[in-house]
Amino acid sequence: MPSIRVEPLASHHNRAAFNCVDGDLGTYFKERATQDVRRKAAAVFVAVSPSDPDTILGYYTLSSFSLKLHDIPPEHRRRLAAYPDVGTTLLGRLAVDAAFRGQRIGEFLLLDALRRAAAIASEVATVAVVVDALASAEAFYMRYGFVRLSRDRFWIPIQTIQQLFPPESVSDPDAEGHSS
Ligand SMILES: CC(C)(COP(=O)(O)OP(=O)(O)OC[C@H]1O[C@@H](n2cnc3c(N)ncnc32)[C@H](O)[C@@H]1OP(=O)(O)O)[C@@H](O)C(=O)NCCC(=O)NCCS
């Protein structure tokens, strides 16, 4: 995998050059991502190489999201029975530029998103990370511990993430930038 870092989307990043074979993920990124950031509808993070910091290798988005108590698995429902809705973090989109697929950038982005969600959870409680996966990407999420909640919706409980990333490793995801 090339050396990469993950940072918030900024105006110098070359969004127009981002090439995703999935039309919606590419169009969203080119046409709506900056608007979503401005409106606080989503936080958008991009992977770049330090040697070419304007070229976007991949991106993901995070937003606050809530699930109905009856939509979560019974073993988790019991603990949260006092609340009709539970707060989660939505990994709304995640995509790697077609030219850079198969180089573990998707994995790097996903782990970065989970690490970030675990860091946020100590400030604003969140019980899980949720993703609405394309059929072609379901197996990708399942290999990292996501469990199916409904037809195309998956989640990974925050406790599972915190076992992967203990609190001392998640205090400030932007402190050093993550690089491989
Ligand atoms: C799915 C996607 C993010 C994977 O990114 P990537 O950088 O190509 O994948 P990686 O190199 O990080 O793969 C890591 C591992 O996951 C596996 N993997 C990659 N894509 C996979 C998929 N679609 N299904 C199952 N496994 C997958 C790889 O084979 C690799 O496995 P290994 O550990 O056995 O070698 C990327 O292909 C993509 O952007 N696809 C289109 C958009 C999309 O489907 N996004 C998700 C929908 S919300």
The ligand as a Gaussian input file, in Angstrom:
#p B3LYP/6-31G(d) Opt

LIG

0 1
 C      -15.171000      -1.893000      -1.518000
 C      -13.923000      -1.000000      -1.600000
 C      -14.081000       0.164000      -0.637000
 C      -12.689000      -1.847000      -1.224000
 O      -11.517000      -1.020000      -1.278000
 P      -10.110000      -1.586000      -1.773000
 O       -9.074000      -0.581000      -1.428000
 O      -10.205000      -2.000000      -3.197000
 O       -9.958000      -2.905000      -0.882000
 P       -8.710000      -3.360000      -0.006000
 O       -7.506000      -3.491000      -0.881000
 O       -8.562000      -2.477000       1.179000
 O       -9.183000      -4.801000       0.457000
 C       -8.949000      -5.300000       1.754000
 C       -9.470000      -6.728000       1.778000
 O      -10.888000      -6.712000       1.485000
 C      -11.155000      -7.529000       0.343000
 N      -12.193000      -6.863000      -0.450000
 C      -12.079000      -5.729000      -1.187000
 N      -13.262000      -5.423000      -1.759000
 C      -14.119000      -6.388000      -1.382000
 C      -15.487000      -6.628000      -1.670000
 N      -16.202000      -5.812000      -2.458000
 N      -16.065000      -7.718000      -1.102000
 C      -15.340000      -8.549000      -0.309000
 N      -14.046000      -8.374000      -0.005000
 C      -13.441000      -7.302000      -0.547000
 C       -9.826000      -7.612000      -0.397000
 O       -9.775000      -8.791000      -1.199000
 C       -8.837000      -7.643000       0.732000
 O       -8.820000      -8.956000       1.282000
 P       -7.490000      -9.747000       1.808000
 O       -7.252000      -9.229000       3.206000
 O       -7.893000     -11.174000       1.800000
 O       -6.382000      -9.401000       0.873000
 C      -13.685000      -0.465000      -3.040000
 O      -13.582000      -1.545000      -3.937000
 C      -14.774000       0.451000      -3.559000
 O      -14.651000       1.671000      -3.418000
 N      -15.812000      -0.108000      -4.187000
 C      -16.892000       0.689000      -4.803000
 C      -17.667000       1.419000      -3.813000
 C      -18.262000       0.574000      -2.768000
 O      -18.735000      -0.543000      -3.050000
 N      -18.299000       1.159000      -1.549000
 C      -18.918000       0.552000      -0.412000
 C      -20.402000       0.775000      -0.464000
 S      -21.035000       1.811000       0.786000

